[in-house]
Amino acid sequence: MWTHKYAVVSDGVLNIGLHDRDFDSPSITFVQQDLARHARSMSDHHFDFAYMQLDEDAFNEVRLRDRDGHHVGMIEARTFHPGDEYDSDSACGTWFELSLPVRDAVRSARFWASVAPNLLEMREEPTTHMRFDADGAALGLSESIALDGPSLCFKCHDKAALKAIVKQHGMKSQKFPGYEGAFLALKAPEGTALYMFGEDFLGERYEVAESVDLSEFPG
């Protein structure tokens, strides 16, 4: 187990670990049972690990990068105890995808298909977007130039409540940020981008209604 301070926040589906240490982040982290055997199999298939700790007396962990430099981690066991109850949604709404910016989605998919072999959806226009099932979580590969880092996507059900929270806490926000029809973007202190949508942008054709009154959102 880690010795540094850390905390986990969750809506019951999405778990975000906050670590009080310097390391390559953000890192997409999977819990993988029998990690030593799995890591050996990955090595046989030419995966290159940036870090590897595999020992009977240690907390097993490996780290590597995908074709676009995104950090990926695997640990052998969960590092926190989940709560008994969740509201299932955050103030941002229902989380539906972790989007990763990629140069070539098809090329990047060769890496991710071996980690998350279930392709959920693929769209080719206006930009290629592929969504994989990564152990129950949706992971998207996006060629959109509007995306500059790993980002969390939410379906917002209550814009008024979100507006009040953004105003109350003085959060920096951007209206209509240009990514897949999002109506609002927030940025966490460590730099993680959060995009708010009316609907899942792969679920139906989206149109950004510029007439929507977002004048009271700061930013």
C-alpha positions in Angstrom: 0.0 0.0 0.0 1.2 3.6 -0.6 2.7 5.5 2.2 1.9 9.0 0.9 -1.3 10.8 1.7 -4.1 10.2 -0.8 -7.9 10.5 -1.1 -10.5 9.0 -3.4 -13.7 10.8 -4.5 -16.4 8.8 -6.3 -19.9 9.0 -7.6 -20.2 5.2 -7.4 -18.9 4.6 -11.0 -16.1 7.1 -11.5 -13.3 6.9 -8.9 -10.7 9.7 -8.8 -7.6 9.3 -6.8 -5.8 12.4 -5.4 -2.2 11.7 -4.5 0.1 13.9 -2.4 3.3 13.0 -4.4 5.0 13.8 -7.6 4.4 11.2 -10.3 3.3 11.0 -14.0 -0.4 12.0 -14.0 -3.2 11.8 -14.7 -2.9 8.0 -14.8 -5.7 5.7 -16.0 -5.5 3.0 -13.4 -6.9 -0.6 -13.5 -7.2 -3.2 -10.8 -5.9 -6.4 -12.2 -5.9 -9.7 -10.2 -2.8 -11.9 -10.6 -0.9 -8.9 -11.9 2.4 -10.6 -12.2 1.1 -13.2 -14.6 -0.8 -10.6 -16.6 2.3 -8.4 -16.8 4.4 -11.3 -18.1 1.8 -11.9 -20.8 1.8 -8.2 -21.8 5.6 -8.3 -21.9 5.4 -11.3 -24.3 3.2 -9.1 -26.5 5.8 -6.4 -26.6 4.4 -3.9 -24.1 7.1 -1.7 -22.6 6.7 -0.9 -18.9 8.0 2.4 -17.5 7.8 1.0 -14.0 7.3 -2.5 -12.6 7.1 -3.7 -9.0 6.1 -7.3 -8.7 7.0 -9.1 -5.5 5.2 -11.4 -3.1 6.0 -8.9 -0.2 5.2 -5.7 -2.1 2.2 -3.9 -3.4 2.3 -5.0 -7.0 2.1 -2.2 -9.5 3.1 -1.5 -13.2 3.0 1.6 -15.3 3.3 2.2 -19.0 2.2 4.7 -21.7 0.0 4.3 -24.6 0.9 5.4 -28.2 0.0 9.0 -27.5 1.9 9.3 -24.2 -1.1 8.8 -21.8 -0.2 7.2 -18.5 -1.7 3.8 -17.7 -1.3 2.0 -14.4 -2.3 -1.4 -13.1 -2.4 -2.4 -9.5 -3.3 -5.8 -8.0 -5.9 -4.6 -5.5 -8.2 -1.7 -4.7 -6.5 0.9 -2.5 -9.6 2.2 -0.8 -12.8 1.0 0.7 -15.9 2.1 -1.3 -18.7 3.8 0.6 -22.0 2.0 1.4 -24.1 4.5 -0.5 -23.7 6.8 -3.5 -26.0 9.3 -5.1 -24.8 7.8 -8.4 -24.4 11.3 -9.9 -22.1 14.2 -9.2 -23.1 17.9 -9.3 -21.9 17.8 -12.9 -24.4 15.1 -13.8 -23.9 11.5 -15.0 -20.4 10.7 -16.1 -20.3 8.8 -19.4 -16.8 8.9 -20.8 -13.1 9.6 -20.2 -11.9 11.2 -23.5 -8.3 10.9 -24.5 -6.9 13.1 -27.3 -5.1 11.0 -29.9 -3.3 11.7 -33.2 -4.7 8.7 -35.0 -7.6 6.9 -33.4 -7.2 3.7 -35.4 -3.5 3.5 -34.6 -4.2 4.2 -30.9 -6.9 1.6 -30.8 -4.3 -1.1 -31.5 -3.0 -0.4 -28.0 -6.3 0.0 -26.2 -8.0 -2.9 -27.9 -5.6 -5.2 -26.1 -6.4 -3.6 -22.8 -10.1 -3.0 -23.3 -11.1 -5.3 -26.2 -14.8 -4.4 -26.3 -15.4 -1.6 -28.9 -18.7 0.1 -27.9 -19.1 2.7 -30.7 -17.1 4.3 -33.5 -17.8 7.5 -35.4 -15.8 8.6 -38.4 -17.3 12.1 -39.1 -16.7 15.0 -38.4 -13.7 13.6 -36.5 -12.9 10.0 -35.7 -14.0 8.9 -32.2 -13.8 5.4 -30.8 -15.3 4.3 -27.5 -14.1 1.2 -25.6 -15.4 -0.6 -22.6 -12.5 -0.4 -20.2 -13.5 -2.8 -17.4 -17.0 -1.3 -17.1 -15.9 2.3 -17.8 -16.2 4.1 -21.1 -12.9 5.3 -22.6 -13.0 7.4 -25.7 -10.2 8.0 -28.3 -10.8 11.4 -29.9 -9.0 13.2 -32.8 -10.8 16.5 -32.0 -8.3 19.4 -31.9 -10.4 20.9 -29.1 -9.2 18.3 -26.7 -5.8 18.9 -25.1 -5.6 16.3 -22.4 -7.6 13.4 -20.7 -11.0 14.8 -19.9 -14.2 13.8 -18.1 -17.5 14.0 -19.9 -20.9 14.4 -18.1 -24.5 14.5 -19.0 -25.7 17.5 -16.9 -29.4 17.1 -15.8 -29.6 20.4 -13.7 -27.9 23.4 -15.3 -29.3 25.7 -12.7 -27.8 23.7 -9.8 -24.5 23.5 -11.5 -24.5 27.2 -12.3 -25.1 27.9 -8.6 -22.1 25.7 -7.5 -19.8 27.2 -10.1 -20.7 30.7 -8.9 -20.6 29.8 -5.2 -17.1 28.4 -5.4 -15.7 30.9 -7.9 -14.8 28.1 -10.4 -13.3 29.1 -13.8 -15.5 28.0 -16.6 -15.7 28.3 -20.4 -19.0 28.4 -22.3 -19.2 26.4 -25.5 -15.6 25.2 -25.4 -15.8 23.6 -28.8 -15.5 19.9 -27.8 -18.3 17.8 -29.3 -21.1 20.3 -28.5 -20.4 20.7 -24.8 -22.1 23.7 -23.3 -19.6 24.2 -20.5 -16.1 23.3 -19.5 -14.5 23.4 -16.0 -10.9 22.8 -15.1 -9.9 21.2 -11.8 -6.9 22.6 -9.8 -4.5 19.9 -11.1 -5.6 20.6 -14.7 -8.2 17.9 -15.4 -10.9 19.2 -17.8 -14.6 18.4 -17.2 -17.1 18.9 -20.1 -20.8 19.2 -19.6 -23.3 18.0 -22.2 -27.0 17.9 -22.6 -26.8 14.4 -24.0 -24.1 11.8 -24.9 -22.6 13.1 -28.1 -22.3 9.6 -29.6 -25.9 8.8 -28.7 -27.5 11.2 -31.1 -26.6 14.0 -33.4 -25.8 17.1 -31.4 -26.5 20.7 -32.0 -25.2 23.5 -29.8 -28.1 25.9 -29.1 -26.3 29.3 -28.9 -29.6 30.8 -27.8 -29.4 28.9 -24.4 -29.0 31.5 -21.7 -25.7 30.8 -19.9 -25.0 34.5 -19.1 -24.9 33.8 -15.4 -22.1 31.3 -15.7 -18.8 33.0 -14.8 -15.9 32.8 -17.2 
